[in-house]
Amino acid sequence: MPIALNIVGRSFARDAFTRALSADAFVRAMLDFERALALAEGDIGVVPQDAARVIAKICTDLTLSAEALAVEGKRSGSLAVPLVKALTEHVARADARASAFVHYGSTSQDVLDTALVLCLKPCLADADAVLAAAVASLAGHARRHAGVVMLGRTLMQPAAPITALTGCVFDGNGAPIYDALFETWQADPTGRFPSGHDGARPYGYGRVSTDTDGRYAIETVKPGSFTGPGGATYSPQISVAIFARGLLKALHTRVFLAPIDLIKDDPLARAIGDLERLRTLVATPDPDDPKIYRWDVRLRGAGEAVFIEF
């Protein structure tokens, strides 16, 4: 008898599960347990081998009514009790001596637990096949729509798109600096600066070190324009402090994440007044991915970045 007896159950049940967990399949699994138990005990000498073979053959050939076992099981409180009783009677008809070794040394729970696991075995195989098909389908879907922009979410709330700022730090000779440390501070996409304890990434305060090739990478959100204390409007930018060997104190600067023609009215841009010098503070978007910005920093020499004294 299948486990899915009502219309709701049938609408969700898989055929493989229904067959594997049917009443007849469960009875067969209990008999398979008794067969394996007898043969194993016969192999190690716990029961006579000829008795074990008789029990095993009866278990293989026997067909018991699941309905009858269910009725008897209600009285005894366990399906194992009527099953062992019926099996013992059938074995006794073939070999009275062998019947004494039916279910030898086992408990009712051993039969029921093992039968359930045996029934679940084909269910696991079917579930693995379904999951593999689902993974393949989802992977294909992801490949087909890899270029589609999707709304990111954090704690079910819309999240700002992640922006990456990457590049290299060079010394005056053009050699990469492998032990520089970046500290950054910025506004969120609306131009709001964090306050209290909300200054961790993806915006606010950040810190990153350069690798052995002098490269760094910061994942954040693209900052928005903001209004300074004097009422001036500042272009999208990240404040940067750079620490490195040989520096007695940090170098302070800013990097703009906007085209140079859109930052000319920024207070810092006006103070610099030289477009070529200003370009040292402008990050350029990756042509293949506009969410990635590159900004190489030279601490001295030709192309030296503009630094701010406080």
Contacts in CASP RR format, 6 or more apart in sequence:
PFRMAT RR
TARGET T0000
AUTHOR 0000-0000-0000
METHOD contacts of the structure
MODEL  1
MPIALNIVGRSFARDAFTRALSADAFVRAMLDFERALALAEGDIGVVPQD
AARVIAKICTDLTLSAEALAVEGKRSGSLAVPLVKALTEHVARADARASA
FVHYGSTSQDVLDTALVLCLKPCLADADAVLAAAVASLAGHARRHAGVVM
LGRTLMQPAAPITALTGCVFDGNGAPIYDALFETWQADPTGRFPSGHDGA
RPYGYGRVSTDTDGRYAIETVKPGSFTGPGGATYSPQISVAIFARGLLKA
LHTRVFLAPIDLIKDDPLARAIGDLERLRTLVATPDPDDPKIYRWDVRLR
GAGEAVFIEF
1 22 0 8 1.000
1 23 0 8 1.000
1 24 0 8 1.000
1 66 0 8 1.000
1 67 0 8 1.000
2 13 0 8 1.000
2 18 0 8 1.000
2 19 0 8 1.000
2 21 0 8 1.000
2 22 0 8 1.000
2 23 0 8 1.000
3 13 0 8 1.000
3 17 0 8 1.000
3 18 0 8 1.000
3 21 0 8 1.000
3 22 0 8 1.000
4 10 0 8 1.000
4 12 0 8 1.000
4 13 0 8 1.000
4 18 0 8 1.000
14 126 0 8 1.000
14 130 0 8 1.000
16 122 0 8 1.000
16 123 0 8 1.000
16 126 0 8 1.000
17 123 0 8 1.000
17 126 0 8 1.000
19 25 0 8 1.000
19 122 0 8 1.000
20 119 0 8 1.000
20 120 0 8 1.000
20 121 0 8 1.000
20 122 0 8 1.000
20 123 0 8 1.000
20 126 0 8 1.000
21 119 0 8 1.000
21 120 0 8 1.000
21 123 0 8 1.000
23 66 0 8 1.000
23 67 0 8 1.000
23 70 0 8 1.000
24 66 0 8 1.000
25 119 0 8 1.000
26 66 0 8 1.000
26 79 0 8 1.000
26 115 0 8 1.000
26 116 0 8 1.000
26 119 0 8 1.000
27 64 0 8 1.000
27 66 0 8 1.000
27 69 0 8 1.000
27 83 0 8 1.000
29 114 0 8 1.000
29 115 0 8 1.000
29 116 0 8 1.000
29 118 0 8 1.000
29 119 0 8 1.000
30 79 0 8 1.000
30 80 0 8 1.000
30 83 0 8 1.000
30 111 0 8 1.000
30 112 0 8 1.000
30 115 0 8 1.000
31 59 0 8 1.000
31 60 0 8 1.000
31 62 0 8 1.000
31 64 0 8 1.000
31 83 0 8 1.000
31 87 0 8 1.000
32 59 0 8 1.000
32 115 0 8 1.000
32 118 0 8 1.000
33 110 0 8 1.000
33 111 0 8 1.000
33 114 0 8 1.000
33 115 0 8 1.000
33 118 0 8 1.000
34 55 0 8 1.000
34 59 0 8 1.000
34 83 0 8 1.000
34 84 0 8 1.000
34 87 0 8 1.000
34 102 0 8 1.000
34 103 0 8 1.000
34 111 0 8 1.000
35 55 0 8 1.000
35 56 0 8 1.000
35 59 0 8 1.000
35 60 0 8 1.000
37 103 0 8 1.000
37 104 0 8 1.000
37 106 0 8 1.000
38 47 0 8 1.000
38 51 0 8 1.000
38 52 0 8 1.000
38 55 0 8 1.000
38 56 0 8 1.000
38 59 0 8 1.000
38 101 0 8 1.000
38 102 0 8 1.000
38 104 0 8 1.000
39 52 0 8 1.000
39 53 0 8 1.000
39 56 0 8 1.000
41 47 0 8 1.000
41 52 0 8 1.000
41 101 0 8 1.000
41 104 0 8 1.000
42 48 0 8 1.000
42 49 0 8 1.000
42 51 0 8 1.000
42 52 0 8 1.000
43 49 0 8 1.000
43 52 0 8 1.000
46 104 0 8 1.000
47 101 0 8 1.000
47 104 0 8 1.000
48 97 0 8 1.000
48 98 0 8 1.000
48 101 0 8 1.000
50 95 0 8 1.000
50 98 0 8 1.000
51 95 0 8 1.000
51 97 0 8 1.000
51 98 0 8 1.000
51 100 0 8 1.000
51 101 0 8 1.000
52 98 0 8 1.000
52 101 0 8 1.000
54 91 0 8 1.000
54 94 0 8 1.000
54 95 0 8 1.000
54 98 0 8 1.000
55 87 0 8 1.000
55 91 0 8 1.000
55 98 0 8 1.000
55 101 0 8 1.000
55 102 0 8 1.000
57 94 0 8 1.000
58 87 0 8 1.000
58 90 0 8 1.000
58 91 0 8 1.000
58 94 0 8 1.000
59 87 0 8 1.000
62 87 0 8 1.000
62 90 0 8 1.000
64 83 0 8 1.000
64 86 0 8 1.000
64 87 0 8 1.000
68 82 0 8 1.000
69 79 0 8 1.000
69 82 0 8 1.000
69 83 0 8 1.000
69 86 0 8 1.000
70 79 0 8 1.000
72 81 0 8 1.000
72 82 0 8 1.000
72 85 0 8 1.000
73 79 0 8 1.000
73 81 0 8 1.000
73 82 0 8 1.000
76 82 0 8 1.000
78 108 0 8 1.000
78 112 0 8 1.000
79 111 0 8 1.000
79 112 0 8 1.000
80 108 0 8 1.000
80 109 0 8 1.000
80 111 0 8 1.000
80 112 0 8 1.000
81 108 0 8 1.000
83 111 0 8 1.000
84 102 0 8 1.000
84 103 0 8 1.000
84 108 0 8 1.000
84 111 0 8 1.000
87 102 0 8 1.000
87 103 0 8 1.000
88 99 0 8 1.000
88 102 0 8 1.000
88 103 0 8 1.000
89 99 0 8 1.000
91 98 0 8 1.000
91 99 0 8 1.000
91 102 0 8 1.000
92 98 0 8 1.000
92 99 0 8 1.000
103 111 0 8 1.000
151 158 0 8 1.000
151 159 0 8 1.000
152 158 0 8 1.000
152 159 0 8 1.000
152 161 0 8 1.000
153 159 0 8 1.000
159 202 0 8 1.000
160 188 0 8 1.000
160 189 0 8 1.000
160 202 0 8 1.000
160 203 0 8 1.000
160 221 0 8 1.000
160 222 0 8 1.000
161 221 0 8 1.000
161 222 0 8 1.000
161 291 0 8 1.000
162 202 0 8 1.000
162 219 0 8 1.000
162 220 0 8 1.000
162 221 0 8 1.000
162 291 0 8 1.000
163 219 0 8 1.000
163 220 0 8 1.000
163 221 0 8 1.000
163 222 0 8 1.000
163 257 0 8 1.000
163 291 0 8 1.000
163 292 0 8 1.000
163 293 0 8 1.000
164 217 0 8 1.000
164 218 0 8 1.000
164 219 0 8 1.000
164 220 0 8 1.000
164 291 0 8 1.000
164 292 0 8 1.000
164 293 0 8 1.000
165 217 0 8 1.000
165 218 0 8 1.000
165 220 0 8 1.000
165 238 0 8 1.000
165 255 0 8 1.000
165 257 0 8 1.000
165 283 0 8 1.000
165 293 0 8 1.000
165 294 0 8 1.000
165 295 0 8 1.000
166 215 0 8 1.000
166 216 0 8 1.000
166 217 0 8 1.000
166 218 0 8 1.000
166 292 0 8 1.000
166 293 0 8 1.000
166 294 0 8 1.000
166 295 0 8 1.000
167 215 0 8 1.000
167 216 0 8 1.000
167 217 0 8 1.000
167 294 0 8 1.000
167 295 0 8 1.000
167 296 0 8 1.000
167 297 0 8 1.000
168 176 0 8 1.000
168 210 0 8 1.000
168 213 0 8 1.000
168 214 0 8 1.000
168 215 0 8 1.000
168 216 0 8 1.000
168 296 0 8 1.000
168 297 0 8 1.000
169 176 0 8 1.000
169 177 0 8 1.000
169 180 0 8 1.000
169 210 0 8 1.000
169 214 0 8 1.000
169 216 0 8 1.000
169 242 0 8 1.000
169 244 0 8 1.000
169 296 0 8 1.000
169 297 0 8 1.000
169 299 0 8 1.000
170 176 0 8 1.000
170 177 0 8 1.000
170 214 0 8 1.000
170 296 0 8 1.000
170 297 0 8 1.000
170 298 0 8 1.000
170 299 0 8 1.000
171 177 0 8 1.000
171 298 0 8 1.000
171 299 0 8 1.000
171 300 0 8 1.000
172 298 0 8 1.000
172 299 0 8 1.000
172 300 0 8 1.000
172 301 0 8 1.000
172 304 0 8 1.000
174 298 0 8 1.000
176 210 0 8 1.000
176 213 0 8 1.000
176 214 0 8 1.000
176 215 0 8 1.000
177 210 0 8 1.000
177 214 0 8 1.000
177 244 0 8 1.000
177 245 0 8 1.000
177 299 0 8 1.000
178 210 0 8 1.000
178 211 0 8 1.000
178 212 0 8 1.000
178 213 0 8 1.000
178 214 0 8 1.000
179 209 0 8 1.000
179 210 0 8 1.000
179 244 0 8 1.000
179 245 0 8 1.000
180 209 0 8 1.000
180 210 0 8 1.000
180 214 0 8 1.000
180 216 0 8 1.000
180 242 0 8 1.000
180 243 0 8 1.000
180 244 0 8 1.000
181 207 0 8 1.000
181 208 0 8 1.000
181 209 0 8 1.000
181 210 0 8 1.000
181 242 0 8 1.000
181 243 0 8 1.000
181 244 0 8 1.000
182 206 0 8 1.000
182 207 0 8 1.000
182 208 0 8 1.000
182 209 0 8 1.000
182 210 0 8 1.000
182 216 0 8 1.000
182 218 0 8 1.000
182 240 0 8 1.000
182 241 0 8 1.000
182 242 0 8 1.000
183 205 0 8 1.000
183 206 0 8 1.000
183 207 0 8 1.000
183 240 0 8 1.000
183 241 0 8 1.000
183 242 0 8 1.000
183 243 0 8 1.000
183 250 0 8 1.000
184 204 0 8 1.000
184 205 0 8 1.000
184 206 0 8 1.000
184 207 0 8 1.000
184 208 0 8 1.000
184 218 0 8 1.000
184 220 0 8 1.000
184 238 0 8 1.000
184 239 0 8 1.000
184 240 0 8 1.000
184 241 0 8 1.000
185 193 0 8 1.000
185 204 0 8 1.000
185 205 0 8 1.000
185 206 0 8 1.000
185 238 0 8 1.000
185 239 0 8 1.000
186 193 0 8 1.000
186 203 0 8 1.000
186 204 0 8 1.000
186 220 0 8 1.000
186 223 0 8 1.000
186 237 0 8 1.000
186 238 0 8 1.000
186 239 0 8 1.000
187 193 0 8 1.000
187 203 0 8 1.000
187 204 0 8 1.000
187 223 0 8 1.000
187 224 0 8 1.000
187 226 0 8 1.000
188 194 0 8 1.000
188 203 0 8 1.000
188 204 0 8 1.000
188 221 0 8 1.000
188 223 0 8 1.000
188 224 0 8 1.000
189 203 0 8 1.000
189 221 0 8 1.000
189 222 0 8 1.000
189 223 0 8 1.000
189 224 0 8 1.000
190 224 0 8 1.000
191 223 0 8 1.000
191 224 0 8 1.000
191 225 0 8 1.000
191 226 0 8 1.000
192 226 0 8 1.000
193 204 0 8 1.000
193 226 0 8 1.000
194 203 0 8 1.000
194 204 0 8 1.000
194 205 0 8 1.000
199 205 0 8 1.000
200 206 0 8 1.000
201 219 0 8 1.000
201 220 0 8 1.000
202 219 0 8 1.000
202 220 0 8 1.000
202 221 0 8 1.000
203 220 0 8 1.000
203 221 0 8 1.000
203 223 0 8 1.000
204 220 0 8 1.000
206 218 0 8 1.000
206 220 0 8 1.000
208 216 0 8 1.000
208 217 0 8 1.000
208 218 0 8 1.000
209 216 0 8 1.000
210 216 0 8 1.000
220 238 0 8 1.000
222 236 0 8 1.000
222 257 0 8 1.000
222 291 0 8 1.000
223 236 0 8 1.000
223 237 0 8 1.000
223 238 0 8 1.000
223 257 0 8 1.000
224 236 0 8 1.000
225 233 0 8 1.000
225 234 0 8 1.000
225 235 0 8 1.000
225 236 0 8 1.000
226 233 0 8 1.000
226 234 0 8 1.000
227 233 0 8 1.000
227 234 0 8 1.000
228 234 0 8 1.000
232 267 0 8 1.000
233 265 0 8 1.000
233 266 0 8 1.000
234 266 0 8 1.000
234 267 0 8 1.000
234 268 0 8 1.000
235 256 0 8 1.000
235 258 0 8 1.000
235 262 0 8 1.000
235 263 0 8 1.000
235 265 0 8 1.000
235 266 0 8 1.000
235 269 0 8 1.000
236 256 0 8 1.000
236 257 0 8 1.000
236 258 0 8 1.000
237 254 0 8 1.000
237 255 0 8 1.000
237 256 0 8 1.000
237 257 0 8 1.000
237 258 0 8 1.000
237 263 0 8 1.000
237 266 0 8 1.000
237 268 0 8 1.000
238 254 0 8 1.000
238 255 0 8 1.000
238 257 0 8 1.000
239 252 0 8 1.000
239 253 0 8 1.000
239 254 0 8 1.000
240 252 0 8 1.000
240 253 0 8 1.000
240 254 0 8 1.000
240 255 0 8 1.000
241 250 0 8 1.000
241 251 0 8 1.000
241 252 0 8 1.000
242 250 0 8 1.000
242 251 0 8 1.000
242 252 0 8 1.000
242 253 0 8 1.000
242 297 0 8 1.000
242 299 0 8 1.000
243 250 0 8 1.000
244 251 0 8 1.000
244 299 0 8 1.000
251 299 0 8 1.000
251 307 0 8 1.000
252 307 0 8 1.000
252 308 0 8 1.000
252 309 0 8 1.000
252 310 0 8 1.000
253 281 0 8 1.000
253 297 0 8 1.000
253 305 0 8 1.000
253 306 0 8 1.000
253 307 0 8 1.000
253 308 0 8 1.000
254 268 0 8 1.000
254 281 0 8 1.000
254 308 0 8 1.000
255 281 0 8 1.000
255 282 0 8 1.000
255 283 0 8 1.000
255 295 0 8 1.000
256 263 0 8 1.000
256 266 0 8 1.000
256 269 0 8 1.000
256 281 0 8 1.000
256 282 0 8 1.000
256 283 0 8 1.000
257 283 0 8 1.000
257 293 0 8 1.000
258 282 0 8 1.000
259 282 0 8 1.000
260 275 0 8 1.000
260 278 0 8 1.000
260 279 0 8 1.000
260 282 0 8 1.000
263 269 0 8 1.000
263 278 0 8 1.000
263 282 0 8 1.000
264 270 0 8 1.000
268 281 0 8 1.000
268 308 0 8 1.000
269 278 0 8 1.000
272 278 0 8 1.000
272 281 0 8 1.000
272 306 0 8 1.000
277 306 0 8 1.000
278 306 0 8 1.000
280 298 0 8 1.000
280 303 0 8 1.000
280 304 0 8 1.000
280 305 0 8 1.000
280 306 0 8 1.000
281 305 0 8 1.000
281 306 0 8 1.000
282 295 0 8 1.000
283 293 0 8 1.000
283 294 0 8 1.000
283 295 0 8 1.000
284 293 0 8 1.000
284 294 0 8 1.000
284 295 0 8 1.000
285 292 0 8 1.000
285 293 0 8 1.000
285 294 0 8 1.000
286 292 0 8 1.000
286 293 0 8 1.000
286 294 0 8 1.000
297 305 0 8 1.000
298 304 0 8 1.000
298 305 0 8 1.000
299 305 0 8 1.000
END
